Amino acid sequence: MSHSFIKFSDTPQNAKKNIQCAFLIIYLGKLPSYFDFWAKSCETNHENFHWFIYNDHIDSKRLFNKAVTIVPYTFETLCRDLKNTFNIHVQSKNTRIVCDCRIMLYPIRKNEEALDNFDLIGYSDLDILYGQIKTFLPENALNYSMISAHDNRPCGPLTLFNKKYLQDICKSKKIKGFLELDHGDELYESQEYSNSASKFKPMSGNTIKDKIAKKIKLTHLDESEDLVEIAEHFAPVFCKAIPLQPTMGKGFNHRKAIAFWDKGRLYIQDVFGHKKEGAIFHFSRFKNRTRFVIDPHALDANQLGIYKYGIIEIKTKLTKLKMLLSLLY
């Protein structure tokens, strides 16, 4: 598939400094232990970005910090809203589609969260730390229908859509068909899926789950090229890992990489010594290991380190050296 990448001349309307963006995230279950660190990295972006977290373990809607709002929301409510708004019928056991429904929240919740006040609306994850996102958006961002931090496809950790096209994108018959797919009982009755910590987790990022997904040819809408094709009907797309997500760029070893967060700026380094500043560091491969330990005392620190052994405060050069050495084994 060929995708359009174009650059337009600067105009005041498209200046990055004026763009307002919203991320919509559905997280069903107890918020993870690293949530406060995630929210800390959001807050340094509050002038141009806001995150709405839809969660079934909270009782009331509230502002968590200047950049994050948490909203009570359940899987049952999602299914009802999809039916009422789009006539999309989701099986009650089909919890795997949660991550694919994040963009659908724009038409569903645009009045409750005043989402029409934003220019770009998209989705992200919680197992991320952010740098200065605005710096790494493409020039003239409003000339694109989609901006993704991955090459040639949407990116689960960071994808944004131009609001003026998003309502029509969500109405696509392809999306309706995708969300109503029935993979039978092979997925839901498999022991690996039943024993997973949360059935709301997507079928990716886990070796066993990936094997199941491959066997039944299951893909996720939020990272499907089908979504790119739909968006391209309205305007060109920008689907590039660089500069938003250095770890997924050409030549970077994303499996052996660490990140340093310094007063809102994010630097990523791999085992080959490549070092780049970027908008996001996705630590999904670390988070579920018992060795990944979060130091709660580091929350107030100005410099943080994120590596396979957890999230820590960078206190000395020796601390940083230990992180770098961890890339070698």
Helices and strands as residue ranges (DSSP letters): G 12-14, G 16-18, E 21-26, H 35-43, E 49-55, E 62-65, E 68-72, H 75-86, G 95-101, H 105-109, G 115-117, E 120-124, E 128-130, H 133-136, G 141-143, E 146-148, E 158-162, H 163-170, H 173-179, H 185-188, H 191-194, H 207-215, G 221-223, H 225-232, E 237-239, G 246-248, E 257-262, E 265-270, E 275-278, E 280-282, H 284-287, E 293-294, G 296-300, E 303-307, E 310-313, H 317-325, G 326-328
